[in-house]
């Protein structure tokens, strides 16, 4: 099966053609740099995303505080992560970059605040 993607790793935006067999990429064509091959394989075999969301604040000037993971997480874990974030509450002053949850969901990433909330 051939899957077509646009590479987003560099400004060239190469049109990739990925030959897929048994859920594995066996050939990548159309890439103009090595990043395209790596991107195509990762996007099919193990897609990762930075998760951005908001957490409810209690007793603070903001009602919601923006947060994100400090590294990408598997796309398949996004719904589980969002469910956990919905359960969270911030009741203290936080600064941008403060860690709200270490090793979030056991994925080796931290959930961090992206704005001062006080």
C-alpha positions as CSV (number, residue, x, y, z in Angstrom):
1,X,0.0,0.0,0.0
2,X,1.2,3.5,-0.8
3,X,0.5,6.3,1.6
4,X,1.3,10.0,0.7
5,X,2.4,12.5,3.3
6,X,3.8,16.0,3.3
7,X,7.0,16.2,5.4
8,X,7.0,18.9,8.0
9,X,10.6,18.5,9.2
10,X,12.1,21.3,7.1
11,X,10.9,24.2,4.9
12,X,11.1,22.1,1.7
13,X,7.7,20.3,2.5
14,X,8.6,17.3,0.5
15,X,5.7,15.1,-0.9
16,X,6.6,11.7,0.5
17,X,5.3,8.4,-0.9
18,X,5.6,5.6,1.7
19,X,5.4,2.0,0.7
20,X,3.8,0.1,3.7
21,X,3.7,-3.6,4.2
22,X,2.3,-5.2,7.5
23,X,2.1,-1.8,9.2
24,X,5.8,-1.1,8.5
25,X,7.4,1.3,6.1
26,X,9.6,-0.6,3.6
27,X,10.4,2.3,1.3
28,X,10.2,6.1,1.4
29,X,10.5,8.2,-1.8
30,X,10.2,11.9,-2.5
31,X,12.3,13.1,0.4
32,X,15.1,15.6,-0.4
33,X,16.9,15.1,2.9
34,X,17.3,12.3,5.5
35,X,14.8,13.9,7.8
36,X,12.0,13.1,5.4
37,X,12.7,9.4,5.6
38,X,12.8,9.5,9.4
39,X,9.6,11.6,9.6
40,X,7.7,9.3,7.3
41,X,8.6,6.1,9.2
42,X,7.8,7.6,12.5
43,X,4.5,9.0,11.4
44,X,3.3,5.6,10.2
45,X,4.9,3.3,12.8
46,X,4.8,5.4,16.0
47,X,3.3,8.9,15.5
48,X,4.1,11.4,18.3
49,X,2.5,14.7,19.3
50,X,3.0,17.5,21.8
51,X,-0.2,17.7,23.8
52,X,-1.5,21.2,24.6
53,X,-4.5,21.6,26.9
54,X,-5.9,23.7,29.8
55,X,-6.2,22.8,33.5
56,X,-8.9,24.3,35.8
57,X,-7.7,26.8,38.4
58,X,-9.3,27.2,41.8
59,X,-9.0,30.5,43.7
60,X,-6.7,32.1,41.2
61,X,-7.0,35.1,38.8
62,X,-7.3,32.7,35.7
63,X,-10.1,30.2,35.4
64,X,-8.0,27.9,33.1
65,X,-4.2,27.6,32.9
66,X,-2.6,26.5,29.6
67,X,-0.4,23.5,29.8
68,X,1.6,21.2,27.5
69,X,3.8,18.2,27.6
70,X,7.5,19.0,27.4
71,X,8.1,16.2,24.9
72,X,6.0,14.4,22.3
73,X,3.8,11.5,23.5
74,X,2.4,8.6,21.4
75,X,-0.7,9.7,19.5
76,X,-2.5,6.7,20.8
77,X,-2.2,8.0,24.4
78,X,-3.7,11.5,23.7
79,X,-7.2,10.6,24.9
80,X,-5.9,9.0,28.1
81,X,-3.8,12.1,28.7
82,X,-6.7,14.5,28.1
83,X,-8.8,12.5,30.6
84,X,-6.2,12.8,33.3
85,X,-5.7,16.5,32.6
86,X,-9.5,17.0,33.0
87,X,-9.2,15.6,36.6
88,X,-6.4,18.1,37.5
89,X,-6.9,21.4,39.4
90,X,-4.4,24.1,40.1
91,X,-4.8,25.9,43.5
92,X,-1.4,27.6,43.8
93,X,0.5,30.2,41.9
94,X,2.5,28.8,39.0
95,X,5.0,30.3,36.6
96,X,5.5,29.4,33.0
97,X,7.6,26.3,32.8
98,X,6.6,25.0,36.2
99,X,6.2,21.2,36.2
100,X,2.6,20.2,37.2
101,X,3.0,16.5,36.7
102,X,6.4,14.6,36.5
103,X,6.6,11.5,34.4
104,X,3.0,12.1,33.2
105,X,1.2,8.8,32.6
106,X,4.6,7.0,33.0
107,X,5.6,8.2,29.6
108,X,8.8,10.0,30.6
109,X,7.4,13.4,29.9
110,X,6.4,16.3,32.2
111,X,3.2,18.3,32.0
112,X,4.2,22.0,32.3
113,X,2.4,25.3,32.7
114,X,2.9,27.6,29.7
115,X,1.7,30.8,31.4
116,X,2.0,32.5,34.8
117,X,-1.2,31.8,36.8
118,X,-1.7,33.5,40.1
